[in-house]
C-alpha cells in the first residue's frame, strides 16, 4: 500500500535530480556569453525538456496518488470566469504569433467552490491540447456558463483537422484533467466540433459536497507551484525556437500578396541582388536604388520592413530614416540600417532617430532573414496589440457607459467616497435623494450635505467599515421631504492590489415603507379576530396572537409551554398528526378542522389554513372558530335529509306527471290530427266534384276551409315538437358552424326561388352543442330572414360571430320588415306573432323553439329591430374548449 510519505519521497528524489539539470542549464544560458550558437541551442533543448520532464513527473505522481485514493482536494471559494480568463491570458501571445482566433465567451460572474490549483491545471491541459491540435490561422473558442449553486460548464472547442494533432503529452495531460474533474464530482467528454476539430465539455458542481471545509475567498494571489510549473512548461512546449517556425518553402514561394513586404534600398547592384535573393522566398521584395525613390515607394506601398544602406544617391540613409519617421502612416514600420561602419556613435544616433536595428557587414543571408523575420513578427504583434488596445479602449468606454447606465437605472442610492469622506461617484438616485446635481455633490463630504449629528453618524459608520476592512450591513437614517427615512446600507471597502482600502463604496435602499408595513403587519397580527400563529413541526406553538387566548381561554404562557397535540380532541389527534406530517413534506393545509380543548373543559371546532413548512421547520397558520357553524351544519344536515325525502317524493310525482303528459301529447296528436285530415280530405273531394257547380265565392270558402285545416295540422305538429324538445336528450360535441349554416341555406332554396337573396357569412369559430338542435335554430332564424325580406327587391342576410363575455355570440341580421321593440317581450313566446297571418305565414312557434334549444345549451336569446329597416336575432353559446 503506497502511503503519502511514499509519494512525497518519490517527488523529492525526482525533483532533486531535475533541479540539478535545470539549474546549471539555465545559469549557462544566462551567463554563458562564450557559448556558440550550437551549444546554446543544445542547452536550450536540454532545459526545455527538463522542464517538460518535471511537469510529467508531477502529473504521473498525481495520477498515482489518485489510483490509490490518496489525492485530496483543497476546496476554496473562487470565481470561475476570472480563473479561466487569467489562464487564457497567458496563451494570447502564442495565439497572436500563430494567427489563431482565440476567444473567451463567459458571463460576468460564476462563483464556485473548487480546488483552484487543480482546476487551473485542467484548463491549462485543455488549452495545451487545443493549441497542439489547431494549425496556424485556426480557431480556439472557450465558453463558460452555468447557474450559481447549480452546475458549471466549461467548453473548449478547436478547429484542428486530421493530421494536425500532436499526441506528445496530450494523453497524459487529458487523463489528468479527467481525473481532476471526476475528483470534483464532475464529468468530461469530447466530441467532434461542428466545424471540425474537437469539443471538450467539462461539467462540475458549483458547490463543494455537504460537510466539506471550504476556504473563504482570499485576495488575488499568484500561481501555485504545480499550476505555475504546468503553465510554464506548456507554453514552452507550444512555442518552438524561431528556426522551427519558418514557413515551408512551397508556401513561401507563392505569389500571395498577403505575404509581408520588404523594401530593400541599396544602390550597389550586386549587394541589392544578394538582399533580394536572401528574402524573396519568404517575402514580397520591393526594390529601391536611392533614398528619394525609397521614400516615395514607402509612402505608396507601406512595406512591413525597410532595409536601407547609409551611402545612397539623392538622399542619404540617415536622412531617409529621419524622413520616414516624419511620416505618420509609416510610424510603426521597422527600419534596419545596413552599414559597413562599426561606428557606435552612428549606430546610437540612428537608433535614437527611429531605426530598429543596425547591421554591420559582413553578414550572412540567414542573419538577414532572421532579423527581418523577427521584425516582421514584432510589427505584426505590435499592430495586433495596438488594434486590441483600440478595441479594449472602445470596450472600456462602452463598459463605462454601461456601468454608468446601470448605476443610474438603479433605484438604490449608490456612492463611492475616498478615505477622507469626499464623494467620488454618485448615481442619479443619489442626486434625486439630495435634490442636487452630481457636480454639486462630488468632492464634498457629509459635513457639507447633512446636519452635524447625521454627518457624524455617517462618518462613524464609514470609519468602522474601513477599520474592519469587510463589507458591513447596517441601518441608517437620512432626511427626506416628509421627515427622516430609514435606509438599509451595505458599505464596503475598495481594496488595492496589496489588500489595503483606498476608498469606500455604499449602496443604500429606502426601507421606510417596508418598516411601516412590518409595523402594520405586527398590529394586524395582534388585532385580527382570527387566530394567527407560528408553529413548528415539533408540534409546539412558537408565537400566537391574542385571539388564541380569547377563544380557548388559556394564557399565552400556557399555550407555548405544552405541545399543542395535548389540546387536540383524542378523536382528531391521529388526523392532526397526519396533517402535520404532510405539512412537513412541503404540502399546505387549505382547510383542516379539528377540536381544541378550552380551559373551561369545553371543546371548540377550529378550521385551519397553513403554509408548507420552511427549511427550518417553521409553519405559518391561521385558524377560525367554527363551532357555531358546525352546529348549524349539523342542523342543516338533518334538514337536508328531510328535504331529500321530499325531493325524492316530488321527483316521483314529476315523473308520473311527465308520463301523463306524454300520454296526453299522444292523445292530442291522434285525436286532433284525425278530424283535421277528414276536413282536409273531404274539402278536396268537394272541390274536385263540385267545382263547376260552385260560384267563385263558395270556392273561396272551400279554399279557406282547406288552408285552415292545413294550418291546424301544422300547428299541432309544431306544438308536439315544442313539447318534446324539453325531453330530448342532448348529444353535445365540437362542431363547425360554417358548414352547418351552408347546409341549412341550401335547404331553403325553394323558399328563395325566383328571388334575389344574398347571404354573407363571417368567420365562425367552432362551438360546443347538439348538432341537430343547432341545425333547427339556424333553420328557424334563416327561414324567418328569408320570409320577412320577401317585400325587398334585393334581400340581404348576414350571419356573424364574435367572442363576448357570455362566450360565443351569433347574430342573424336581415333587411326585412323588422318589428317594433315595444313588443320585444313577445318575440320568443308560443303563438306570439308581430305580423298578420295574411301578410306572412307561420304558427308563431319557431322562435319559441329557438329559445328553448339555446336555453338548454346554457345560452340566451334576444332580438333587435326597427320597423321597415330589418331585424337582428342573436343567441349565445359556450365556446368550444381548446383541443
Secondary structure, DSSP 8 states (H G I E B T S, - for coil): ---HHHHHHHHHHHHHHHHHHHHHHHHHHHH-TT--HHHHHHHHHHHHHHHHHHHHHHHHHHHHHHHTT------EEEEHHHHHHHHHHTTHHHHHHTT-EEEEEE-S--EEEE-HHHHHHHHHHHHHHHHHHS-TT-EEEEEEEE-TTSEEEEEEEE---TT----TTHHHHHHHHHHHHHHTT-EEEEEE-TTSSEEEEEEEESS--TT---B---S-----HHHHHHHHHHHHHHS--GGGG---HHHHTS--TTS-EEEEE-SSHHHHHHHHHHHTTTSEEEEESBHHHHHHHHHHH--SEEEEESS-BSS-HHHHHHHHTT-GGGTT-EEEEEES---HHHHHHHHHHT-SEEEESS--HHHHHHHHHHHHHHHHHHHHHHHHHHHHHHHHHHHHHHHHHHHHH-SSEEEEEETTS-EEEE-HHHHHHHTS-HHHHTT--HHHHS-HHHHHHHHHHHHHHHHHTS-EEEEEEEEETTEEEEEEEEEEEEE-TTS-EEEEEEEEEE-HHHHHHHHHHHHHHHH-SSEEEEEETTTEEEEE-HHHHHHH---HHHHHHS-GGGGB-HHHHHHHHHHHHHHHTT---SSEEEEEE-TTS-EEEEEEEE----TTSEEEEEEEE-HHHHHHHHHHHHHHHHHHHHHHHHHHHHHHHHHHHHHHHHHHHHHHHHHHHHHHHHHHHHHHHHTTTS-HHHHHHHHHHHHHHHHHHHHHHHHHHHHHHTTS---EEEEEHHHHHHHHHHHTHHHHTTS-EEEEE----EEEEEHHHHHHHHHHHHHHHHHHTTT-SSEEEEEEEEEETTEEEEEEEE-S----GGGGGGTTSTT--SS-TTTS---S-HHHHHHHHHHHTT--EEEEEETTTEEEEEEEE-B----
